[in-house]
Amino acid sequence: MFRPKIPTMPTPTGQVTPPVVVEPTTVVPAAQTPPPAPVAPAPSRPTVQLTPGTALALVGGGTAVVLVVGAVLVSMLLAVAITGASVAVCAVVLRSLLASEMKRR
């Protein structure tokens, strides 16, 4: 029941034809023409110049993003930790209630 079933190769039915032999053809090279000279592409957009003000703005923006993401991750971690602690306290209280209920009977 748990053994895999390996499929068998189907046998060909009907008339089987032998494979056809393909003969290679000769390739005649065309007249050699020199390749065209490469043309330097024109720049599609201007290069970005970083001034001290823009560099400072980029550093400030990156720092703000890192701080916001860090605060969100820490708050999620704290939420999980608080939820786990409250579930543990509820489990201890229920266990003590059930144990005291069993002793009375």
Number of C-alpha atoms within 10 A of each C-alpha: 4 4 5 6 7 6 6 6 6 6 6 7 6 6 6 7 6 6 6 6 6 6 6 6 6 6 6 6 6 6 6 6 6 6 6 6 6 6 6 6 6 6 7 6 6 6 7 6 8 10 9 9 9 11 12 12 12 13 12 12 12 12 11 12 12 11 12 12 11 12 12 11 12 12 12 12 12 12 12 12 12 12 12 12 12 12 12 12 12 12 12 12 12 12 12 12 11 11 11 11 10 9 7 6 5
